[in-house]
Amino acid sequence: MMRKILFTGAALFAATVTANAAEKWKNAEIATPAGITLQPLDKGQGYDLGKSAASFIARERIAFTDAKGLTLYTYANDTAGKATCLDECAKTWLPVAVLPKVKAFGPWSIVTRADGVKQWAYEGKALYRFVNDVDPGSVGGNSPARFGARRLNGAGVFVGGGIRGAGARGAAADVPLPAEWTPALAFPVGGVKAPEGLGVREVPDAAVVGLVDSDNFTIYTTGRNPSKVESVDWKPVQAPVFAKAQGDFNFIDRADGIRQWSYRGRGLYTYAGDLIPGDANGVGVSKDWDVAAVVRFYMPAGVSIHATPGQGKVLANEKGMTLYRRDGHLLPSGGGPNLRRGAPPRPAVGRDIGTDPRCGTECLKSWHPYLAPDDAAPQGFWTVAVRADGKTQWVYQGYALWTFDGDKKPGDINGHDTYDIMFSEDKTAPPLDAGTPYDGAPGLYWAIAIP
């Protein structure tokens, strides 16, 4: 006998700030052109559904990837603006072709190969895909799908297995990547060396990689003259007395005696309203203030970032209505979607669930797919999925996105943390269809889509 129980919870918070991510932070280049996506490597895919994966996922490396999320590489033997991996080499290392009508910009250039193919290059180095990579997050043919419950990888081979939270479960050691090949990384950002006491980190609430202070709090810039910044909410980032200017970093000697760091000619500040690292609550307080962004991430036209008290920032559609993801967790696992950022995105889980929320006909009367234009192309953390009805649905960091009829005004998150718990009293029954492999009681959750 199988029982399915529906538990419902609702949040009562309203949005306080709206900021269109596509229009902000124009002081930094967008991370990727159309057709080039981003994927966290290693454990950042979230395959292992143990307690650590449920509450915290390290995103130590984010790679440039192709439209299918497969890692891109550079070749040490290439010279700037030229691709030399040809003939036999090109059978293993595939050139990353440029989509029609997509143009080069910033660090992105186009290399014309000897065979006539137009190939992307980043900072002058041609980009390739490795034929042995079969899953997003793979490096050198080593798929992170080996870590976690038993499943089919992208090549149709069973990998993983064993009890939850046990790690590799006997997976073979990594096959070394040839020395002349290197993953092309969007993060850590190359070419930006911050002075001691400053850093460069992901700032999720602002959808950027930006500057942070020694405590990893977000740093902001303003076009205002420092002498005109009178609010106690904005604290100048002080430079040590003996610090030296380097690259885009310099100093402002203020009238109050503070030696303040500047970046690209603008003074740097922290904001008193940021409570934890990753907050960007200073965005939207005034049009004069921006996050000190090094790289900004692509957002589709109409998508915005809204602030909510208690749950932080959420993604919203062109009408300001909250976007949601269908996520999966083991019932007793650590963390939880009811906590602020308590259930970080795990792209592997989102891909397994796909566009089928498995919530029944009545449920789908209230939940609607967030559809993408017919000509939408994957870019950055955004991809598109073709639904069973032939329509295309936006996918963010692996999760198909949805709207909820229970939200009546911008900022409502009434669908957040509503969920289905599934279990079977028949221990010999096949695994329940929760979209992603589990070895315990699975729960499928509706959760806010966080940037």
The 8 nearest C-alpha neighbors of each residue, nearest first, counted from 0:
[[1, 424, 425, 423, 2, 428, 422, 426],
 [2, 0, 423, 424, 422, 3, 425, 421],
 [1, 3, 422, 423, 4, 421, 0, 424],
 [2, 4, 421, 420, 422, 1, 5, 419],
 [3, 5, 420, 419, 2, 6, 421, 422],
 [6, 4, 419, 418, 420, 7, 3, 417],
 [5, 7, 418, 419, 4, 417, 8, 420],
 [8, 6, 417, 418, 5, 9, 416, 419],
 [7, 9, 417, 416, 6, 10, 415, 414],
 [10, 8, 413, 415, 414, 11, 416, 7],
 [9, 11, 413, 12, 412, 415, 8, 414],
 [12, 10, 9, 413, 13, 412, 411, 308],
 [11, 13, 10, 308, 307, 411, 14, 412],
 [14, 12, 410, 411, 307, 15, 11, 308],
 [15, 13, 410, 307, 306, 16, 305, 409],
 [14, 16, 306, 307, 13, 17, 305, 410],
 [17, 15, 306, 305, 14, 283, 18, 307],
 [16, 18, 305, 304, 306, 19, 283, 15],
 [19, 17, 304, 20, 303, 283, 305, 16],
 [20, 18, 303, 21, 22, 304, 23, 17],
 [19, 21, 23, 22, 303, 18, 304, 298],
 [20, 22, 19, 298, 23, 300, 297, 299],
 [23, 21, 20, 19, 24, 25, 18, 300],
 [24, 22, 20, 25, 21, 19, 289, 18],
 [25, 23, 26, 27, 289, 292, 290, 295],
 [24, 26, 27, 23, 28, 22, 295, 29],
 [25, 27, 24, 28, 292, 293, 291, 23],
 [28, 26, 294, 25, 293, 292, 24, 295],
 [29, 27, 294, 295, 30, 105, 26, 25],
 [28, 30, 295, 296, 31, 294, 297, 27],
 [29, 31, 296, 294, 295, 28, 297, 379],
 [32, 30, 35, 379, 29, 378, 33, 36],
 [31, 33, 35, 34, 378, 30, 101, 103],
 [32, 34, 378, 35, 376, 377, 31, 101],
 [35, 33, 66, 377, 378, 376, 32, 98],
 [36, 34, 65, 378, 33, 66, 32, 31],
 [35, 37, 379, 378, 64, 65, 380, 66],
 [38, 36, 63, 379, 380, 64, 62, 61],
 [37, 39, 61, 62, 136, 40, 68, 64],
 [40, 38, 61, 43, 60, 58, 136, 44],
 [39, 41, 136, 43, 60, 61, 38, 42],
 [40, 42, 43, 143, 136, 44, 39, 137],
 [43, 41, 44, 45, 40, 57, 143, 56],
 [42, 44, 39, 58, 45, 41, 40, 57],
 [43, 45, 42, 346, 347, 345, 46, 39],
 [46, 44, 345, 43, 42, 47, 52, 347],
 [47, 45, 147, 44, 347, 146, 144, 48],
 [46, 48, 147, 146, 49, 45, 52, 164],
 [49, 47, 52, 46, 164, 163, 53, 147],
 [50, 48, 164, 52, 51, 163, 47, 53],
 [49, 51, 333, 53, 332, 52, 54, 48],
 [52, 50, 53, 54, 49, 55, 333, 56],
 [51, 53, 49, 50, 55, 48, 54, 56],
 [52, 54, 50, 51, 333, 334, 342, 55],
 [53, 55, 334, 51, 52, 341, 333, 342],
 [56, 54, 52, 51, 53, 57, 343, 342],
 [55, 57, 52, 43, 58, 45, 343, 42],
 [56, 58, 59, 43, 55, 42, 60, 39],
 [59, 57, 43, 60, 39, 56, 61, 40],
 [58, 60, 57, 61, 187, 43, 39, 186],
 [59, 61, 186, 58, 40, 39, 187, 62],
 [62, 60, 39, 186, 38, 185, 184, 40],
 [63, 61, 184, 185, 38, 37, 183, 64],
 [62, 64, 37, 184, 71, 183, 185, 36],
 [63, 65, 70, 69, 68, 36, 71, 37],
 [66, 64, 35, 68, 67, 69, 36, 34],
 [65, 67, 34, 68, 35, 377, 36, 64],
 [68, 66, 65, 69, 64, 135, 36, 382],
 [67, 69, 135, 64, 65, 66, 36, 38],
 [70, 68, 135, 64, 65, 67, 134, 71],
 [69, 71, 64, 62, 63, 128, 68, 137],
 [72, 70, 128, 64, 127, 183, 63, 182],
 [73, 71, 182, 183, 127, 181, 126, 128],
 [72, 74, 126, 181, 180, 125, 183, 124],
 [73, 75, 180, 76, 77, 179, 72, 181],
 [74, 76, 179, 77, 180, 73, 181, 78],
 [77, 75, 74, 78, 179, 83, 84, 82],
 [78, 76, 75, 83, 74, 82, 81, 79],
 [77, 79, 81, 80, 76, 124, 82, 123],
 [80, 78, 123, 124, 81, 77, 125, 122],
 [79, 81, 123, 110, 78, 124, 82, 125],
 [80, 82, 78, 79, 77, 110, 83, 125],
 [83, 81, 77, 125, 84, 112, 80, 110],
 [82, 84, 77, 85, 81, 76, 78, 112],
 [85, 83, 88, 89, 82, 86, 92, 77],
 [84, 86, 89, 88, 83, 87, 82, 90],
 [85, 87, 89, 88, 90, 84, 83, 114],
 [88, 86, 90, 89, 85, 91, 84, 92],
 [89, 87, 84, 85, 90, 86, 91, 92],
 [88, 90, 85, 92, 86, 91, 93, 87],
 [91, 89, 87, 88, 92, 93, 86, 130],
 [92, 90, 130, 89, 88, 129, 93, 87],
 [93, 91, 129, 89, 128, 127, 90, 88],
 [92, 94, 128, 127, 89, 91, 129, 95],
 [95, 93, 127, 96, 118, 126, 128, 92],
 [96, 94, 127, 118, 119, 126, 93, 128],
 [95, 97, 118, 117, 94, 119, 98, 116],
 [96, 98, 118, 117, 119, 99, 95, 101],
 [97, 99, 101, 100, 34, 96, 33, 102],
 [100, 98, 101, 97, 102, 96, 33, 34],
 [99, 101, 102, 98, 97, 33, 103, 32],
 [102, 100, 99, 98, 33, 97, 103, 32],
 [103, 101, 100, 104, 32, 108, 109, 97],
 [102, 104, 108, 107, 109, 101, 105, 32],
 [105, 103, 107, 106, 108, 102, 32, 28],
 [104, 106, 107, 28, 103, 108, 122, 29],
 [107, 105, 122, 121, 104, 108, 123, 103],
 [108, 106, 121, 104, 103, 105, 120, 122],
 [109, 107, 103, 120, 119, 121, 106, 104],
 [108, 110, 119, 118, 120, 117, 103, 111],
 [111, 109, 118, 117, 80, 112, 119, 81],
 [110, 112, 117, 116, 115, 118, 109, 113],
 [113, 111, 115, 114, 116, 82, 110, 117],
 [112, 114, 115, 111, 116, 85, 82, 83],
 [115, 113, 112, 116, 111, 85, 117, 86],
 [114, 116, 112, 113, 111, 117, 118, 110],
 [115, 117, 112, 114, 111, 118, 96, 113],
 [116, 118, 111, 96, 110, 97, 109, 112],
 [119, 117, 96, 110, 95, 109, 97, 94],
 [120, 118, 109, 126, 95, 125, 97, 108],
 [119, 121, 125, 124, 108, 126, 123, 109],
 [122, 120, 107, 123, 124, 106, 108, 125],
 [123, 121, 106, 124, 107, 120, 108, 79],
 [122, 124, 79, 80, 121, 120, 125, 108],
 [123, 125, 120, 121, 79, 122, 73, 80],
 [126, 124, 120, 82, 119, 73, 121, 123],
 [127, 125, 73, 120, 72, 119, 95, 71],
 [128, 126, 94, 72, 93, 95, 71, 92],
 [127, 129, 71, 93, 92, 72, 70, 130],
 [130, 128, 92, 131, 132, 91, 93, 127],
 [129, 131, 91, 132, 92, 128, 93, 90],
 [132, 130, 140, 129, 133, 139, 91, 141],
 [133, 131, 140, 130, 129, 137, 134, 139],
 [132, 134, 153, 154, 131, 135, 137, 142],
 [135, 133, 153, 137, 142, 132, 136, 69],
 [136, 134, 69, 68, 137, 38, 70, 133],
 [135, 137, 40, 41, 39, 134, 38, 143],
 [138, 136, 142, 141, 135, 134, 132, 140],
 [139, 137, 141, 140, 136, 70, 132, 142],
 [138, 140, 176, 141, 132, 137, 175, 174],
 [139, 141, 132, 131, 138, 137, 142, 133],
 [142, 140, 137, 138, 139, 173, 174, 143],
 [141, 143, 137, 144, 134, 140, 145, 136],
 [142, 144, 145, 146, 41, 137, 136, 141],
 [145, 143, 142, 146, 46, 152, 159, 158],
 [146, 144, 159, 158, 143, 170, 142, 147],
 [147, 145, 167, 144, 159, 47, 143, 166],
 [146, 148, 47, 46, 159, 145, 160, 48],
 [147, 149, 160, 159, 436, 150, 161, 437],
 [160, 150, 148, 159, 158, 157, 147, 436],
 [151, 149, 157, 158, 148, 152, 159, 436],
 [152, 150, 157, 156, 155, 158, 153, 149],
 [151, 153, 155, 154, 156, 157, 150, 144],
 [152, 154, 133, 134, 155, 151, 156, 132],
 [153, 155, 152, 156, 133, 151, 134, 157],
 [154, 156, 151, 152, 153, 157, 150, 133],
 [155, 157, 151, 152, 154, 158, 153, 150],
 [158, 156, 151, 150, 152, 149, 155, 159],
 [157, 159, 145, 150, 149, 151, 156, 152],
 [160, 158, 145, 149, 148, 147, 146, 150],
 [149, 159, 161, 148, 147, 168, 158, 162],
 [162, 160, 168, 148, 163, 159, 149, 165],
 [163, 161, 165, 164, 160, 438, 148, 168],
 [162, 164, 49, 165, 48, 161, 148, 438],
 [163, 165, 49, 166, 48, 47, 162, 50],
 [164, 166, 163, 162, 168, 167, 161, 49],
 [167, 165, 168, 164, 146, 147, 47, 163],
 [166, 168, 146, 170, 169, 145, 165, 147],
 [169, 167, 166, 170, 161, 165, 160, 159],
 [168, 170, 167, 171, 159, 166, 160, 145],
 [171, 169, 167, 168, 145, 172, 159, 146],
 [172, 170, 169, 173, 167, 174, 145, 168],
 [171, 173, 174, 170, 141, 169, 175, 167],
 [174, 172, 141, 175, 171, 139, 140, 176],
 [173, 175, 172, 176, 141, 139, 140, 171],
 [176, 174, 173, 177, 139, 178, 141, 172],
 [175, 177, 139, 178, 174, 180, 138, 181],
 [178, 176, 179, 180, 175, 139, 181, 174],
 [177, 179, 180, 176, 181, 175, 75, 74],
 [178, 180, 75, 177, 74, 181, 76, 73],
 [181, 179, 74, 178, 177, 73, 75, 72],
 [180, 182, 72, 73, 183, 179, 74, 178],
 [183, 181, 72, 71, 184, 73, 62, 70],
 [182, 184, 72, 71, 63, 62, 73, 181],
 [185, 183, 62, 186, 63, 61, 182, 187],
 [184, 186, 62, 61, 188, 63, 187, 183],
 [187, 185, 188, 61, 184, 60, 62, 59],
 [186, 188, 185, 60, 189, 184, 61, 59],
 [187, 189, 186, 185, 191, 190, 184, 199],
 [190, 188, 191, 187, 186, 185, 192, 184],
 [189, 191, 192, 188, 246, 193, 187, 122],
 [192, 190, 189, 193, 188, 199, 246, 293],
 [191, 193, 190, 194, 246, 189, 198, 245],
 [192, 194, 198, 197, 191, 195, 199, 248],
 [195, 193, 197, 196, 192, 245, 248, 198],
 [194, 196, 197, 193, 198, 242, 213, 192],
 [195, 197, 213, 194, 212, 198, 193, 238],
 [198, 196, 212, 195, 213, 194, 193, 211],
 [197, 199, 211, 210, 193, 212, 200, 196],
 [198, 200, 210, 209, 211, 208, 193, 201],
 [201, 199, 208, 209, 202, 198, 210, 211],
 [200, 202, 208, 203, 207, 209, 199, 277],
 [201, 203, 277, 207, 208, 204, 205, 206],
 [204, 202, 206, 205, 450, 201, 277, 207],
 [205, 203, 279, 202, 206, 278, 450, 312],
 [204, 206, 203, 207, 202, 279, 290, 20],
 [207, 205, 203, 296, 204, 450, 202, 295],
 [208, 206, 295, 205, 202, 296, 294, 209],
 [207, 209, 201, 294, 200, 293, 202, 292],
 [210, 208, 292, 293, 199, 291, 200, 207],
 [209, 211, 199, 218, 198, 291, 217, 200],
 [212, 210, 217, 215, 218, 216, 198, 197],
 [211, 213, 197, 215, 214, 216, 196, 198],
 [212, 214, 196, 215, 197, 211, 198, 216],
 [213, 215, 212, 216, 276, 211, 196, 197],
 [216, 214, 211, 212, 276, 213, 217, 198],
 [217, 215, 276, 211, 212, 214, 218, 277],
 [216, 218, 211, 269, 210, 279, 215, 277],
 [217, 219, 269, 211, 210, 268, 291, 290],
 [220, 218, 290, 291, 268, 289, 267, 269],
 [219, 221, 267, 291, 289, 266, 288, 265],
 [222, 220, 288, 223, 287, 265, 289, 266],
 [221, 223, 287, 265, 224, 220, 288, 266],
 [224, 222, 221, 225, 227, 228, 287, 226],
 [223, 225, 227, 226, 222, 228, 221, 266],
 [226, 224, 228, 227, 223, 266, 253, 251],
 [225, 227, 224, 228, 254, 253, 229, 223],
 [228, 226, 225, 224, 229, 223, 230, 222],
 [229, 227, 225, 226, 230, 223, 224, 233],
 [228, 230, 227, 231, 226, 233, 225, 232],
 [231, 229, 232, 233, 228, 234, 227, 270],
 [230, 232, 233, 229, 234, 271, 228, 270],
 [233, 231, 271, 230, 270, 234, 272, 269],
 [234, 232, 270, 231, 269, 230, 268, 271],
 [233, 235, 268, 269, 232, 236, 270, 231],
 [236, 234, 268, 237, 267, 259, 269, 233],
 [237, 235, 268, 267, 259, 260, 234, 238],
 [236, 238, 259, 258, 235, 260, 257, 239],
 [237, 239, 259, 260, 258, 240, 242, 236],
 [240, 238, 242, 241, 237, 258, 243, 259],
 [241, 239, 242, 238, 258, 243, 237, 257],
 [240, 242, 239, 243, 238, 244, 258, 195],
 [243, 241, 239, 240, 238, 244, 194, 195],
 [244, 242, 245, 241, 249, 194, 250, 239],
 [243, 245, 249, 248, 242, 246, 250, 247],
 [246, 244, 248, 247, 243, 249, 194, 193],
 [245, 247, 248, 244, 192, 249, 191, 193],
 [246, 248, 263, 262, 245, 249, 264, 261],
 [249, 247, 262, 245, 246, 261, 244, 263],
 [248, 250, 244, 261, 260, 262, 247, 245],
 [251, 249, 260, 261, 259, 252, 258, 244],
 [250, 252, 259, 258, 253, 260, 261, 266],
 [253, 251, 258, 257, 259, 250, 256, 254],
 [252, 254, 255, 257, 256, 251, 258, 259],
 [253, 255, 256, 252, 226, 257, 225, 258],
 [254, 256, 253, 257, 252, 226, 258, 225],
 [257, 255, 254, 253, 258, 252, 259, 251],
 [258, 256, 253, 255, 259, 252, 237, 254],
 [257, 259, 252, 238, 237, 251, 253, 250],
 [258, 260, 237, 251, 250, 238, 236, 257],
 [261, 259, 250, 238, 267, 236, 249, 237],
 [260, 262, 266, 265, 249, 250, 267, 248],
 [261, 263, 248, 264, 265, 247, 249, 266],
 [264, 262, 247, 265, 248, 261, 249, 266],
 [263, 265, 262, 261, 266, 249, 247, 248],
 [266, 264, 261, 262, 263, 220, 221, 222],
 [265, 267, 261, 220, 260, 262, 221, 268],
 [268, 266, 220, 261, 236, 219, 260, 235],
 [269, 267, 235, 219, 236, 234, 218, 233],
 [268, 270, 218, 234, 233, 219, 217, 235],
 [271, 269, 233, 272, 232, 273, 281, 234],
 [272, 270, 232, 273, 233, 269, 234, 274],
 [271, 273, 270, 280, 274, 281, 232, 279],
 [274, 272, 278, 271, 280, 270, 275, 279],
 [273, 275, 272, 278, 276, 271, 216, 280],
 [274, 276, 278, 273, 277, 216, 215, 217],
 [277, 275, 216, 215, 278, 217, 274, 214],
 [276, 278, 202, 203, 275, 204, 279, 217],
 [279, 277, 273, 276, 204, 280, 275, 217],
 [280, 278, 281, 204, 282, 205, 273, 217],
 [281, 279, 282, 273, 278, 272, 283, 270],
 [280, 282, 279, 284, 270, 283, 272, 273],
 [283, 281, 280, 284, 279, 289, 288, 290],
 [282, 284, 285, 18, 281, 16, 286, 17],
 [283, 285, 281, 282, 286, 288, 280, 16],
 [284, 286, 283, 287, 288, 282, 281, 289],
 [285, 287, 288, 283, 284, 289, 282, 221],
 [286, 288, 285, 221, 222, 289, 223, 220],
 [289, 287, 221, 286, 285, 220, 219, 282],
 [290, 288, 220, 219, 291, 24, 282, 221],
 [289, 291, 219, 292, 220, 218, 24, 209],
 [292, 290, 219, 220, 209, 210, 218, 289],
 [293, 291, 209, 290, 294, 27, 208, 207],
 [292, 294, 209, 27, 208, 291, 295, 210],
 [295, 293, 208, 27, 28, 292, 207, 30],
 [296, 294, 207, 29, 30, 27, 28, 208],
 [295, 297, 30, 207, 206, 29, 379, 298],
 [296, 298, 379, 29, 378, 295, 299, 30],
 [297, 299, 21, 302, 20, 300, 296, 381],
 [300, 298, 302, 301, 297, 21, 381, 303],
 [301, 299, 302, 298, 21, 317, 303, 19],
 [300, 302, 317, 316, 299, 303, 19, 21],
 [303, 301, 316, 300, 315, 299, 317, 298],
 [304, 302, 19, 315, 20, 314, 18, 301],
 [303, 305, 314, 18, 313, 315, 17, 19],
 [306, 304, 17, 313, 312, 16, 14, 314],
 [307, 305, 312, 16, 14, 311, 15, 313],
 [308, 306, 14, 311, 310, 13, 312, 15],
 [309, 307, 310, 311, 12, 306, 13, 14],
 [308, 310, 311, 307, 339, 12, 338, 306],
 [311, 309, 339, 307, 308, 312, 340, 338],
 [312, 310, 307, 306, 309, 308, 339, 313],
 [311, 313, 306, 305, 204, 307, 449, 304],
 [314, 312, 449, 305, 304, 448, 450, 447],
 [313, 315, 304, 322, 448, 303, 449, 321],
 [314, 316, 321, 320, 322, 319, 303, 302],
 [317, 315, 302, 319, 318, 320, 301, 303],
 [316, 318, 301, 319, 302, 315, 303, 320],
 [319, 317, 316, 320, 409, 315, 301, 302],
 [318, 320, 409, 315, 316, 317, 321, 410],
 [321, 319, 409, 315, 316, 318, 410, 322],
 [320, 322, 315, 314, 412, 410, 319, 402],
 [321, 323, 315, 402, 314, 401, 448, 400],
 [324, 322, 447, 448, 401, 446, 400, 402],
 [323, 325, 400, 446, 448, 398, 445, 326],
 [326, 324, 445, 444, 356, 446, 443, 323],
 [327, 325, 444, 443, 324, 445, 349, 446],
 [326, 328, 443, 442, 444, 348, 441, 325],
 [329, 327, 442, 441, 330, 443, 332, 326],
 [328, 330, 441, 332, 331, 440, 442, 439],
 [329, 331, 332, 440, 441, 442, 328, 420],
 [332, 330, 329, 333, 440, 328, 50, 439],
 [333, 331, 50, 329, 330, 53, 49, 334],
 [334, 332, 50, 53, 54, 335, 331, 51],
 [335, 333, 54, 341, 53, 342, 332, 336],
 [334, 336, 341, 342, 337, 338, 333, 54],
 [335, 337, 342, 341, 338, 416, 446, 340],
 [338, 336, 335, 416, 339, 341, 415, 342],
 [339, 337, 341, 336, 335, 340, 334, 310],
 [338, 340, 310, 341, 337, 311, 309, 336],
 [341, 339, 342, 343, 338, 336, 310, 449],
 [342, 340, 338, 335, 334, 339, 336, 54],
 [341, 343, 336, 335, 340, 54, 53, 334],
 [342, 344, 340, 341, 345, 55, 54, 56],
 [343, 345, 346, 342, 396, 349, 45, 397],
 [346, 344, 45, 44, 347, 348, 343, 349],
 [345, 347, 397, 349, 44, 396, 348, 344],
 [346, 348, 350, 44, 349, 345, 46, 45],
 [349, 347, 351, 350, 346, 345, 435, 352],
 [348, 350, 398, 397, 346, 352, 351, 347],
 [349, 351, 353, 397, 347, 348, 352, 346],
 [352, 350, 435, 348, 434, 353, 349, 347],
 [353, 351, 434, 349, 350, 435, 348, 355],
 [352, 354, 350, 351, 355, 349, 399, 398],
 [353, 355, 399, 356, 386, 352, 384, 392],
 [354, 356, 357, 353, 352, 434, 358, 386],
 [355, 357, 358, 325, 354, 352, 353, 443],
 [358, 356, 355, 359, 433, 434, 443, 432],
 [357, 359, 356, 362, 360, 363, 419, 361],
 [360, 358, 362, 361, 357, 363, 356, 364],
 [359, 361, 363, 362, 364, 358, 357, 365],
 [362, 360, 364, 363, 359, 365, 358, 366],
 [361, 363, 359, 364, 360, 358, 365, 366],
 [364, 362, 366, 365, 360, 361, 359, 367],
 [363, 365, 361, 362, 366, 360, 367, 404],
 [366, 364, 404, 363, 362, 403, 367, 405],
 [365, 367, 403, 363, 402, 364, 362, 401],
 [368, 366, 402, 401, 369, 403, 365, 363],
 [369, 367, 401, 370, 400, 392, 402, 366],
 [370, 368, 401, 400, 392, 393, 402, 367],
 [371, 369, 392, 368, 391, 393, 372, 390],
 [370, 372, 392, 393, 391, 375, 373, 369],
 [373, 371, 375, 374, 370, 391, 392, 393],
 [372, 374, 375, 371, 391, 390, 376, 370],
 [373, 375, 372, 376, 371, 391, 377, 383],
 [376, 374, 372, 373, 371, 377, 383, 382],
 [375, 377, 34, 33, 378, 374, 382, 383],
 [378, 376, 382, 34, 381, 66, 33, 383],
 [379, 377, 36, 33, 35, 381, 34, 380],
 [378, 380, 36, 37, 381, 297, 31, 296],
 [379, 381, 396, 37, 395, 36, 378, 382],
 [382, 380, 395, 378, 379, 377, 394, 396],
 [383, 381, 377, 394, 393, 378, 395, 380],
 [384, 382, 393, 394, 392, 391, 377, 385],
 [385, 383, 392, 391, 386, 393, 394, 382],
 [386, 384, 391, 390, 389, 392, 383, 387],
 [385, 387, 389, 388, 390, 391, 384, 354],
 [386, 388, 389, 385, 390, 354, 355, 391],
 [389, 387, 386, 390, 385, 391, 392, 354],
 [388, 390, 386, 387, 385, 391, 384, 392],
 [391, 389, 386, 388, 385, 392, 370, 387],
 [392, 390, 385, 384, 371, 370, 386, 383],
 [393, 391, 370, 371, 384, 383, 369, 368],
 [392, 394, 383, 371, 370, 400, 399, 369],
 [393, 395, 399, 382, 398, 383, 381, 400],
 [396, 394, 381, 398, 397, 380, 382, 399],
 [397, 395, 380, 346, 398, 381, 394, 344],
 [396, 398, 346, 349, 350, 395, 394, 347],
 [399, 397, 349, 394, 395, 396, 324, 400],
 [398, 400, 394, 354, 393, 324, 353, 395],
 [401, 399, 324, 369, 323, 394, 393, 368],
 [402, 400, 368, 369, 323, 367, 322, 324],
 [401, 403, 322, 367, 366, 323, 369, 368],
 [402, 404, 366, 405, 365, 406, 414, 367],
 [405, 403, 365, 406, 366, 402, 407, 367],
 [404, 406, 403, 407, 413, 414, 365, 411],
 [407, 405, 411, 404, 413, 403, 408, 412],
 [408, 406, 405, 411, 404, 409, 320, 410],
 [407, 409, 411, 406, 410, 320, 319, 13],
 [410, 408, 319, 320, 411, 14, 321, 407],
 [409, 411, 14, 13, 408, 412, 321, 320],
 [410, 412, 406, 13, 409, 413, 408, 12],
 [413, 411, 414, 415, 10, 410, 321, 406],
 [412, 414, 9, 10, 415, 411, 406, 405],
 [415, 413, 412, 417, 9, 403, 416, 445],
 [414, 416, 446, 413, 412, 417, 445, 447],
 [417, 415, 446, 445, 337, 8, 336, 444],
 [418, 416, 7, 8, 445, 415, 444, 414],
 [417, 419, 444, 443, 6, 445, 416, 7],
 [418, 420, 5, 443, 442, 4, 6, 421],
 [421, 419, 442, 4, 441, 3, 5, 418],
 [422, 420, 3, 441, 440, 442, 419, 2],
 [423, 421, 440, 2, 1, 3, 424, 420],
 [422, 424, 1, 425, 2, 0, 426, 421],
 [425, 423, 0, 426, 1, 422, 2, 428],
 [424, 426, 423, 427, 428, 0, 1, 422],
 [425, 427, 428, 424, 423, 429, 430, 422],
 [426, 428, 425, 429, 424, 430, 423, 0],
 [427, 429, 425, 426, 430, 423, 431, 424],
 [428, 430, 431, 427, 426, 432, 425, 423],
 [431, 429, 432, 428, 437, 438, 436, 433],
 [430, 432, 433, 429, 421, 422, 423, 441],
 [433, 431, 434, 430, 435, 357, 436, 429],
 [432, 434, 435, 431, 441, 443, 352, 436],
 [435, 433, 352, 351, 432, 436, 353, 348],
 [434, 436, 351, 433, 348, 352, 437, 327],
 [437, 435, 148, 150, 434, 149, 438, 433],
 [438, 436, 439, 441, 435, 148, 329, 440],
 [437, 439, 163, 436, 162, 440, 148, 430],
 [438, 440, 437, 441, 329, 330, 422, 163],
 [439, 441, 422, 330, 329, 421, 442, 420],
 [442, 440, 329, 421, 330, 328, 439, 420],
 [441, 443, 420, 328, 419, 327, 329, 330],
 [444, 442, 327, 419, 418, 326, 328, 420],
 [445, 443, 418, 326, 325, 417, 327, 446],
 [444, 446, 325, 417, 416, 415, 324, 418],
 [447, 445, 415, 324, 416, 323, 444, 448],
 [446, 448, 323, 415, 449, 324, 322, 313],
 [449, 447, 323, 324, 322, 314, 313, 446],
 [448, 450, 313, 314, 447, 312, 340, 204],
 [449, 203, 204, 206, 314, 313, 448, 312]]
